[in-house]
Amino acid sequence: MRIRRVLLAVATTVAGLVTWRVMRRRPDGGTSPIARATVAARNAGIVSLGAKVGATYASASARKLFASAERRVQIDHETEMKTAAQVADRLGDMKGALMKLGQMASYLDEGLPAPLRAALAQLQSNAPPMSADLAAECIERELGAPPDRLFVEWDPEPIAAASIGQVHRAVVVDPATGEERAVAVKVQYPGVDDAIDADLRNADLLGLLLQQGFSGLDPSEMVAEVKSRIREELDYSREAANQRLFADHYRGHPFIRVPAVVDAFSTSRVLTSELVVGRSWTELLASDQGHKDAVAEVLFRFVFRSLYGMHKFNGDPHPGNYVFHDDGTVTFLDYGLVKHFTDDEMTTFIAMVKSAAYENDVEKFRGVLESAGMLKPDAPVSTTDVGTYFGRFYEPVRADREITWTSQYASGIVRHTFDRSSPIAQYATVPKAFVFIQRINLGLYAILGELGATGNYRRIAEELWPFAGREPSTELGRREAEWLAARR
């Protein structure tokens, strides 16, 4: 119950951090860009939503005092439905940092009330879009002409509305080949950059809440890292550069695809890429288990091949960023929130996994944790307990055996990550370098758990760990090894 209350509090407080909305069409037929509320209005939003959620739970608690066990269950359900609606209504009209955090919360933890989790899940790929006229104005401002003159075809209805922009289908004439090409055009909401910058000044509120909920945690570096990465995501030129890096790295890969950027139709606020058509996450979940197992292995390989091979990874892994194809390949979208790790950071990550999972050397593992700043040096806790507390992340790859990922394991890891009741927790924190590593791990574990994926992930991991060098253990591994050999 404690983690549920804290997560609800996080969702409630974050709802007040970013409060902009797309202005509706004016009576005179014109449009207005995103209007930013005042700081006072945003803070009032925190109070308003917090008061609604708090009042709902206070009322429910009072009614439960005199209710039968059966009625208590019913009251709990009614309360969750009402709170989900209150939070979803507020989140649904917002863009940017809030939606990004809503996406994170929506699939990471089963401890959230189911209706709230379902409401947040809508943010993975759906959001209120801006009007067609406003999107056209943005295109003309950035590319110099309205979309009906720039594109052979232009769909004014967006196919997706995300955290800071929305996506439209179009057809362009490729300047390089002279051929027509179907593309996806991501258009940034006008004014969202100013709105995010203004609202991120209040993001320390999130740090204060984390500190209150998780005693002993120093949230300063976590908040600073989140703020930096979200600001980077506003620059579509940076995203295009990231996407080109991944496309170049995975060119010719047997089962990993990255859409090509169409530079002639891209700016800092418009990003045009080749259009990818395939199956959604919901459709994948309806597949047979063998297909889901294979896709899970693709996702795992993409995460750690990118991390160890490129020293980079998309800091926002969630199912809305994947397109699945019948031949087993997966297209990976959205490179706005890419974390570039330094060589020193990678040396630390590799030392951690090597000591904790490969060598099972708890003393060495503790030393790495202390050097990295995750654990206070000379903390009065046993090394065995330190290994148990921090080692849970490595359980799926610690033994050479077949495992099945479960949602229970994934949500348990989330609870463990945010559970500050352990004596060790008061001596632990999350340094800046680890904020998105945790995000990547938690997101991947949740996805593999929802797929119910089965496989020997120790052997797969040993192919990817730079210190292990295991020969391929699966068909996908053999195909990837051939690709790597050809690249050399």
KAJO-V799958 format. One record per helix or strand of 3 or more residues. SS is the DSSP state (H for helix, E for strand). FROM is the first residue (numbers start at 1). TO is the last residue. If there is no record, write none. Layout:
SS;FROM;TO
SS;FROM;TO
This chain:
H;2;14
H;39;64
H;69;92
H;97;108
H;114;124
H;132;143
H;147;150
E;165;173
E;180;188
H;192;200
H;204;213
H;220;233
H;236;249
E;256;258
H;263;265
E;270;274
H;281;285
H;289;310
E;312;314
H;319;321
E;322;324
E;330;332
E;338;340
H;343;358
H;362;372
H;383;398
H;407;418
H;423;427
H;432;451
H;457;464
H;475;487
